[in-house]
Amino acid sequence: MTDSQPGPDFQKVPLLPVIAQDLESGDVLMLAYMNREAYEETLRTGRVCYFSRSRNKLWRKGEESGNVQELEEVYLDCDSDTLLVKVRQIGDAACHKGYRSCFFRAVRPSSGSIEVVGERVFDPAQVYGSQK
């Protein structure tokens, strides 16, 4: 069965949220954004490219750290305004803070306290210098 929707709806929202999920483990690695150019580059190259809102430019995942994401699958949500990319995470971490996943902190609902539950796999200062 095919859907008549042509793909992501960049007319509705020029920056779409993208959830990156590890293909093998199912772990949610990060949430980022793509514009049309980043989406098309990702499909063309097979390496995930996002749009950095803070730097206002394309962000080729791993261009500084070497921790790239190889694209395996892309899913659209029901409104075509959110993407799920299933990736092979190459390198130890998806998070610029040195953790495998950007979701390395848990909020305890009963107390509201925050606990680090992930393990840091690299020192960001050694990879990025003091900028991150």
MARMI-576562 format. One record per atom (N, C-alpha, C): residue number from 1; atom name; x, y, z. Coordinates in nm, 2 decimals. Layout:
<sites>
(NUM, "CA", (X, Y, Z));
...
</sites>
This chain:
<sites>
(1, "N", (0.08, -0.12, 0.00));
(1, "CA", (0.00, 0.00, 0.00));
(1, "C", (0.09, 0.12, 0.00));
(2, "N", (0.06, 0.22, -0.08));
(2, "CA", (0.13, 0.34, -0.09));
(2, "C", (0.04, 0.46, -0.05));
(3, "N", (0.10, 0.56, 0.00));
(3, "CA", (0.03, 0.68, 0.05));
(3, "C", (0.05, 0.79, -0.06));
(4, "N", (-0.05, 0.87, -0.08));
(4, "CA", (-0.05, 0.97, -0.18));
(4, "C", (0.03, 1.10, -0.14));
(5, "N", (0.06, 1.11, -0.01));
(5, "CA", (0.13, 1.22, 0.05));
(5, "C", (0.28, 1.21, -0.01));
(6, "N", (0.33, 1.32, -0.07));
(6, "CA", (0.46, 1.31, -0.13));
(6, "C", (0.58, 1.30, -0.04));
(7, "N", (0.57, 1.34, 0.08));
(7, "CA", (0.68, 1.34, 0.17));
(7, "C", (0.66, 1.44, 0.28));
(8, "N", (0.77, 1.48, 0.35));
(8, "CA", (0.76, 1.58, 0.46));
(8, "C", (0.70, 1.71, 0.41));
(9, "N", (0.62, 1.77, 0.49));
(9, "CA", (0.55, 1.89, 0.46));
(9, "C", (0.63, 2.01, 0.50));
(10, "N", (0.73, 2.05, 0.42));
(10, "CA", (0.81, 2.17, 0.46));
(10, "C", (0.74, 2.30, 0.43));
(11, "N", (0.62, 2.29, 0.36));
(11, "CA", (0.54, 2.42, 0.34));
(11, "C", (0.47, 2.46, 0.47));
(12, "N", (0.43, 2.36, 0.55));
(12, "CA", (0.36, 2.38, 0.68));
(12, "C", (0.46, 2.44, 0.78));
(13, "N", (0.57, 2.38, 0.79));
(13, "CA", (0.67, 2.41, 0.89));
(13, "C", (0.81, 2.40, 0.82));
(14, "N", (0.89, 2.50, 0.81));
(14, "CA", (1.02, 2.49, 0.74));
(14, "C", (1.12, 2.41, 0.81));
(15, "N", (1.11, 2.39, 0.94));
(15, "CA", (1.20, 2.31, 1.02));
(15, "C", (1.12, 2.20, 1.09));
(16, "N", (1.15, 2.08, 1.05));
(16, "CA", (1.07, 1.96, 1.10));
(16, "C", (1.15, 1.90, 1.22));
(17, "N", (1.09, 1.86, 1.33));
(17, "CA", (1.16, 1.79, 1.43));
(17, "C", (1.19, 1.65, 1.38));
(18, "N", (1.31, 1.60, 1.41));
(18, "CA", (1.36, 1.47, 1.37));
(18, "C", (1.40, 1.39, 1.49));
(19, "N", (1.35, 1.27, 1.52));
(19, "CA", (1.39, 1.19, 1.62));
(19, "C", (1.49, 1.09, 1.56));
(20, "N", (1.61, 1.08, 1.62));
(20, "CA", (1.71, 0.98, 1.57));
(20, "C", (1.70, 0.86, 1.67));
(21, "N", (1.68, 0.74, 1.61));
(21, "CA", (1.68, 0.62, 1.69));
(21, "C", (1.78, 0.52, 1.64));
(22, "N", (1.85, 0.45, 1.73));
(22, "CA", (1.95, 0.35, 1.70));
(22, "C", (1.87, 0.23, 1.64));
(23, "N", (1.91, 0.19, 1.52));
(23, "CA", (1.84, 0.09, 1.45));
(23, "C", (1.84, -0.05, 1.52));
(24, "N", (1.96, -0.08, 1.58));
(24, "CA", (1.97, -0.21, 1.65));
(24, "C", (1.92, -0.21, 1.79));
(25, "N", (1.95, -0.11, 1.87));
(25, "CA", (1.91, -0.12, 2.01));
(25, "C", (1.77, -0.06, 2.03));
(26, "N", (1.72, 0.03, 1.94));
(26, "CA", (1.60, 0.10, 1.96));
(26, "C", (1.61, 0.22, 2.05));
(27, "N", (1.73, 0.25, 2.10));
(27, "CA", (1.75, 0.37, 2.19));
(27, "C", (1.72, 0.49, 2.11));
(28, "N", (1.65, 0.59, 2.17));
(28, "CA", (1.63, 0.72, 2.12));
(28, "C", (1.76, 0.79, 2.15));
(29, "N", (1.83, 0.84, 2.04));
(29, "CA", (1.96, 0.90, 2.05));
(29, "C", (1.95, 1.06, 2.07));
(30, "N", (1.86, 1.12, 1.99));
(30, "CA", (1.85, 1.26, 2.00));
(30, "C", (1.73, 1.31, 1.93));
(31, "N", (1.70, 1.44, 1.95));
(31, "CA", (1.60, 1.52, 1.87));
(31, "C", (1.67, 1.63, 1.81));
(32, "N", (1.65, 1.65, 1.68));
(32, "CA", (1.71, 1.77, 1.61));
(32, "C", (1.61, 1.81, 1.51));
(33, "N", (1.65, 1.90, 1.41));
(33, "CA", (1.56, 1.95, 1.31));
(33, "C", (1.62, 1.94, 1.17));
(34, "N", (1.54, 1.93, 1.07));
(34, "CA", (1.58, 1.93, 0.93));
(34, "C", (1.49, 2.03, 0.86));
(35, "N", (1.56, 2.10, 0.77));
(35, "CA", (1.49, 2.18, 0.67));
(35, "C", (1.49, 2.09, 0.54));
(36, "N", (1.44, 2.14, 0.43));
(36, "CA", (1.43, 2.06, 0.31));
(36, "C", (1.57, 2.03, 0.26));
(37, "N", (1.66, 2.12, 0.26));
(37, "CA", (1.80, 2.10, 0.22));
(37, "C", (1.87, 1.99, 0.30));
(38, "N", (1.85, 1.99, 0.43));
(38, "CA", (1.91, 1.88, 0.51));
(38, "C", (1.85, 1.75, 0.48));
(39, "N", (1.72, 1.75, 0.46));
(39, "CA", (1.65, 1.62, 0.43));
(39, "C", (1.70, 1.56, 0.30));
(40, "N", (1.71, 1.65, 0.20));
(40, "CA", (1.75, 1.60, 0.07));
(40, "C", (1.89, 1.55, 0.07));
(41, "N", (1.98, 1.62, 0.14));
(41, "CA", (2.12, 1.58, 0.16));
(41, "C", (2.13, 1.44, 0.23));
(42, "N", (2.05, 1.43, 0.33));
(42, "CA", (2.05, 1.30, 0.41));
(42, "C", (2.01, 1.19, 0.31));
(43, "N", (1.90, 1.20, 0.23));
(43, "CA", (1.86, 1.10, 0.14));
(43, "C", (1.97, 1.07, 0.03));
(44, "N", (2.03, 1.18, -0.01));
(44, "CA", (2.13, 1.17, -0.12));
(44, "C", (2.26, 1.10, -0.08));
(45, "N", (2.30, 1.13, 0.05));
(45, "CA", (2.43, 1.08, 0.09));
(45, "C", (2.43, 0.96, 0.18));
(46, "N", (2.31, 0.94, 0.24));
(46, "CA", (2.30, 0.83, 0.34));
(46, "C", (2.36, 0.86, 0.47));
(47, "N", (2.41, 0.98, 0.49));
(47, "CA", (2.46, 1.03, 0.62));
(47, "C", (2.36, 1.13, 0.67));
(48, "N", (2.32, 1.13, 0.80));
(48, "CA", (2.22, 1.22, 0.85));
(48, "C", (2.28, 1.36, 0.86));
(49, "N", (2.20, 1.46, 0.81));
(49, "CA", (2.24, 1.60, 0.81));
(49, "C", (2.12, 1.67, 0.87));
(50, "N", (2.14, 1.76, 0.97));
(50, "CA", (2.04, 1.83, 1.04));
(50, "C", (2.05, 1.98, 1.00));
(51, "N", (1.96, 2.06, 1.06));
(51, "CA", (1.98, 2.20, 1.05));
(51, "C", (2.00, 2.25, 1.19));
(52, "N", (2.11, 2.32, 1.21));
(52, "CA", (2.13, 2.38, 1.35));
(52, "C", (2.06, 2.51, 1.36));
(53, "N", (1.97, 2.52, 1.46));
(53, "CA", (1.90, 2.64, 1.48));
(53, "C", (1.99, 2.74, 1.55));
(54, "N", (2.08, 2.70, 1.63));
(54, "CA", (2.17, 2.79, 1.70));
(54, "C", (2.28, 2.85, 1.61));
(55, "N", (2.32, 2.77, 1.51));
(55, "CA", (2.42, 2.82, 1.42));
(55, "C", (2.36, 2.87, 1.28));
(56, "N", (2.23, 2.84, 1.27));
(56, "CA", (2.16, 2.88, 1.15));
(56, "C", (2.23, 2.83, 1.02));
(57, "N", (2.26, 2.70, 1.02));
(57, "CA", (2.32, 2.64, 0.90));
(57, "C", (2.31, 2.49, 0.91));
(58, "N", (2.34, 2.42, 0.80));
(58, "CA", (2.34, 2.28, 0.80));
(58, "C", (2.44, 2.22, 0.89));
(59, "N", (2.40, 2.11, 0.96));
(59, "CA", (2.49, 2.05, 1.06));
(59, "C", (2.50, 1.90, 1.02));
(60, "N", (2.61, 1.87, 0.96));
(60, "CA", (2.64, 1.73, 0.92));
(60, "C", (2.69, 1.65, 1.04));
(61, "N", (2.60, 1.57, 1.09));
(61, "CA", (2.62, 1.50, 1.22));
(61, "C", (2.76, 1.43, 1.22));
(62, "N", (2.84, 1.47, 1.31));
(62, "CA", (2.97, 1.40, 1.32));
(62, "C", (3.09, 1.48, 1.25));
(63, "N", (3.06, 1.59, 1.19));
(63, "CA", (3.16, 1.67, 1.12));
(63, "C", (3.27, 1.71, 1.21));
(64, "N", (3.25, 1.73, 1.34));
(64, "CA", (3.36, 1.77, 1.43));
(64, "C", (3.40, 1.65, 1.51));
(65, "N", (3.31, 1.57, 1.56));
(65, "CA", (3.34, 1.46, 1.65));
(65, "C", (3.38, 1.33, 1.59));
(66, "N", (3.33, 1.31, 1.46));
(66, "CA", (3.35, 1.18, 1.40));
(66, "C", (3.24, 1.08, 1.43));
(67, "N", (3.15, 1.12, 1.51));
(67, "CA", (3.04, 1.03, 1.55));
(67, "C", (2.92, 1.06, 1.46));
(68, "N", (2.93, 0.99, 1.34));
(68, "CA", (2.83, 1.01, 1.24));
(68, "C", (2.71, 0.92, 1.25));
(69, "N", (2.60, 0.95, 1.18));
(69, "CA", (2.49, 0.87, 1.18));
(69, "C", (2.46, 0.82, 1.03));
(70, "N", (2.47, 0.69, 1.01));
(70, "CA", (2.43, 0.64, 0.88));
(70, "C", (2.28, 0.61, 0.87));
(71, "N", (2.22, 0.66, 0.77));
(71, "CA", (2.08, 0.65, 0.76));
(71, "C", (2.04, 0.51, 0.71));
(72, "N", (1.94, 0.45, 0.78));
(72, "CA", (1.89, 0.32, 0.74));
(72, "C", (1.74, 0.33, 0.70));
(73, "N", (1.66, 0.40, 0.78));
(73, "CA", (1.52, 0.41, 0.75));
(73, "C", (1.47, 0.55, 0.79));
(74, "N", (1.36, 0.59, 0.72));
(74, "CA", (1.30, 0.72, 0.75));
(74, "C", (1.15, 0.70, 0.76));
(75, "N", (1.09, 0.75, 0.86));
(75, "CA", (0.94, 0.74, 0.88));
(75, "C", (0.88, 0.88, 0.90));
(76, "N", (0.77, 0.90, 0.84));
(76, "CA", (0.69, 1.02, 0.86));
(76, "C", (0.58, 1.00, 0.96));
(77, "N", (0.55, 1.10, 1.03));
(77, "CA", (0.43, 1.09, 1.12));
(77, "C", (0.30, 1.11, 1.04));
(78, "N", (0.19, 1.10, 1.10));
(78, "CA", (0.06, 1.11, 1.03));
(78, "C", (0.03, 1.24, 0.97));
(79, "N", (0.09, 1.35, 1.02));
(79, "CA", (0.07, 1.48, 0.96));
(79, "C", (0.19, 1.53, 0.87));
(80, "N", (0.28, 1.44, 0.85));
(80, "CA", (0.40, 1.47, 0.76));
(80, "C", (0.48, 1.59, 0.81));
(81, "N", (0.48, 1.61, 0.94));
(81, "CA", (0.56, 1.73, 0.99));
(81, "C", (0.65, 1.69, 1.10));
(82, "N", (0.68, 1.56, 1.12));
(82, "CA", (0.78, 1.51, 1.21));
(82, "C", (0.84, 1.38, 1.15));
(83, "N", (0.97, 1.37, 1.16));
(83, "CA", (1.04, 1.25, 1.11));
(83, "C", (1.10, 1.17, 1.22));
(84, "N", (1.11, 1.04, 1.19));
(84, "CA", (1.18, 0.94, 1.27));
(84, "C", (1.29, 0.88, 1.18));
(85, "N", (1.42, 0.90, 1.21));
(85, "CA", (1.52, 0.84, 1.13));
(85, "C", (1.58, 0.73, 1.22));
(86, "N", (1.59, 0.61, 1.16));
(86, "CA", (1.66, 0.50, 1.22));
(86, "C", (1.80, 0.49, 1.16));
(87, "N", (1.90, 0.49, 1.25));
(87, "CA", (2.04, 0.51, 1.21));
(87, "C", (2.13, 0.41, 1.27));
(88, "N", (2.24, 0.40, 1.20));
(88, "CA", (2.36, 0.33, 1.26));
(88, "C", (2.45, 0.43, 1.32));
(89, "N", (2.46, 0.44, 1.45));
(89, "CA", (2.54, 0.54, 1.51));
(89, "C", (2.69, 0.49, 1.50));
(90, "N", (2.77, 0.57, 1.43));
(90, "CA", (2.91, 0.53, 1.42));
(90, "C", (2.99, 0.62, 1.51));
(91, "N", (3.06, 0.56, 1.60));
(91, "CA", (3.13, 0.63, 1.71));
(91, "C", (3.05, 0.61, 1.84));
(92, "N", (3.11, 0.65, 1.94));
(92, "CA", (3.06, 0.62, 2.08));
(92, "C", (2.93, 0.69, 2.12));
(93, "N", (2.91, 0.82, 2.06));
(93, "CA", (2.81, 0.90, 2.12));
(93, "C", (2.73, 0.98, 2.01));
(94, "N", (2.61, 1.01, 2.04));
(94, "CA", (2.53, 1.10, 1.96));
(94, "C", (2.52, 1.23, 2.02));
(95, "N", (2.55, 1.24, 2.15));
(95, "CA", (2.53, 1.37, 2.22));
(95, "C", (2.66, 1.45, 2.23));
(96, "N", (2.65, 1.58, 2.21));
(96, "CA", (2.77, 1.66, 2.22));
(96, "C", (2.82, 1.68, 2.36));
(97, "N", (2.75, 1.63, 2.46));
(97, "CA", (2.79, 1.63, 2.60));
(97, "C", (2.87, 1.51, 2.63));
(98, "N", (2.89, 1.42, 2.53));
(98, "CA", (2.97, 1.30, 2.56));
(98, "C", (2.90, 1.17, 2.59));
(99, "N", (2.76, 1.17, 2.58));
(99, "CA", (2.68, 1.06, 2.62));
(99, "C", (2.63, 0.99, 2.49));
(100, "N", (2.61, 0.86, 2.50));
(100, "CA", (2.56, 0.79, 2.38));
(100, "C", (2.43, 0.85, 2.33));
(101, "N", (2.34, 0.89, 2.42));
(101, "CA", (2.21, 0.95, 2.39));
(101, "C", (2.20, 1.09, 2.45));
(102, "N", (2.13, 1.18, 2.39));
(102, "CA", (2.11, 1.31, 2.45));
(102, "C", (2.01, 1.30, 2.57));
(103, "N", (1.94, 1.19, 2.58));
(103, "CA", (1.85, 1.16, 2.69));
(103, "C", (1.91, 1.08, 2.80));
(104, "N", (2.01, 1.14, 2.86));
(104, "CA", (2.09, 1.07, 2.96));
(104, "C", (2.05, 1.11, 3.10));
(105, "N", (1.95, 1.20, 3.12));
(105, "CA", (1.90, 1.24, 3.25));
(105, "C", (1.75, 1.20, 3.26));
(106, "N", (1.72, 1.14, 3.38));
(106, "CA", (1.58, 1.10, 3.41));
(106, "C", (1.52, 1.19, 3.51));
(107, "N", (1.40, 1.23, 3.49));
(107, "CA", (1.33, 1.31, 3.59));
(107, "C", (1.24, 1.21, 3.67));
(108, "N", (1.26, 1.21, 3.80));
(108, "CA", (1.18, 1.12, 3.89));
(108, "C", (1.04, 1.18, 3.91));
(109, "N", (0.93, 1.13, 3.86));
(109, "CA", (0.80, 1.19, 3.87));
(109, "C", (0.76, 1.21, 4.02));
(110, "N", (0.79, 1.13, 4.11));
(110, "CA", (0.75, 1.15, 4.25));
(110, "C", (0.81, 1.27, 4.32));
(111, "N", (0.93, 1.30, 4.28));
(111, "CA", (1.00, 1.41, 4.35));
(111, "C", (1.04, 1.52, 4.26));
(112, "N", (1.04, 1.50, 4.13));
(112, "CA", (1.09, 1.60, 4.03));
(112, "C", (1.24, 1.61, 4.02));
(113, "N", (1.31, 1.53, 4.10));
(113, "CA", (1.45, 1.53, 4.10));
(113, "C", (1.51, 1.47, 3.97));
(114, "N", (1.62, 1.52, 3.93));
(114, "CA", (1.69, 1.48, 3.80));
(114, "C", (1.81, 1.40, 3.84));
(115, "N", (1.82, 1.28, 3.77));
(115, "CA", (1.93, 1.19, 3.79));
(115, "C", (2.00, 1.16, 3.66));
(116, "N", (2.13, 1.16, 3.66));
(116, "CA", (2.21, 1.12, 3.54));
(116, "C", (2.20, 0.97, 3.54));
(117, "N", (2.15, 0.91, 3.43));
(117, "CA", (2.14, 0.77, 3.41));
(117, "C", (2.23, 0.71, 3.30));
(118, "N", (2.28, 0.80, 3.22));
(118, "CA", (2.37, 0.76, 3.11));
(118, "C", (2.51, 0.76, 3.16));
(119, "N", (2.60, 0.70, 3.08));
(119, "CA", (2.74, 0.70, 3.11));
(119, "C", (2.81, 0.79, 3.00));
(120, "N", (2.89, 0.88, 3.05));
(120, "CA", (2.97, 0.96, 2.96));
(120, "C", (3.07, 0.88, 2.89));
(121, "N", (3.08, 0.88, 2.76));
(121, "CA", (3.17, 0.80, 2.68));
(121, "C", (3.29, 0.88, 2.62));
(122, "N", (3.28, 1.01, 2.63));
(122, "CA", (3.39, 1.09, 2.59));
(122, "C", (3.39, 1.23, 2.66));
(123, "N", (3.50, 1.29, 2.66));
(123, "CA", (3.51, 1.42, 2.73));
(123, "C", (3.49, 1.53, 2.62));
(124, "N", (3.38, 1.61, 2.62));
(124, "CA", (3.36, 1.70, 2.52));
(124, "C", (3.47, 1.81, 2.50));
(125, "N", (3.54, 1.84, 2.61));
(125, "CA", (3.65, 1.94, 2.60));
(125, "C", (3.76, 1.89, 2.51));
(126, "N", (3.78, 1.76, 2.51));
(126, "CA", (3.89, 1.70, 2.43));
(126, "C", (3.85, 1.69, 2.28));
(127, "N", (3.72, 1.68, 2.26));
(127, "CA", (3.67, 1.66, 2.12));
(127, "C", (3.64, 1.80, 2.06));
(128, "N", (3.58, 1.89, 2.13));
(128, "CA", (3.54, 2.02, 2.08));
(128, "C", (3.61, 2.14, 2.12));
(129, "N", (3.70, 2.12, 2.22));
(129, "CA", (3.76, 2.23, 2.29));
(129, "C", (3.67, 2.29, 2.39));
(130, "N", (3.68, 2.41, 2.43));
(130, "CA", (3.59, 2.47, 2.53));
(130, "C", (3.46, 2.53, 2.49));
(131, "N", (3.43, 2.51, 2.36));
(131, "CA", (3.31, 2.58, 2.30));
(131, "C", (3.18, 2.52, 2.34));
(132, "N", (3.17, 2.39, 2.37));
(132, "CA", (3.04, 2.32, 2.40));
(132, "C", (3.00, 2.32, 2.54));
</sites>
